[in-house]
Amino acid sequence: MDQEQRVLGYVPRYYTQAFGRFMDEKRLDKCYISNVEKQTHCDVCVSVTVKIDGKQS
């Protein structure tokens, strides 16, 4: 979601298990939008970069 609470996209199914585990373990350090492709119809229009803390709780 952006600052105005608009949905920008979703985490693809093939990433959700790992991404959910990192969230449960409170290991997500930073996440930011690295690319937005507005010109063409695409399956992956918004790319993000996620920094994961290497320490498990």
C-alpha angles and dihedrals in degrees: 000000000000127000090277090054094250115150110245098183144301141263109263115246093248090062101039099089095053093038091050091049091052089050092048090050090048089235098134104112103171137354125184139163110260100177139010118193108199101155100073138034105259143165093227106036099151119049122193134193115219125194113206123199107235095217117092117215 
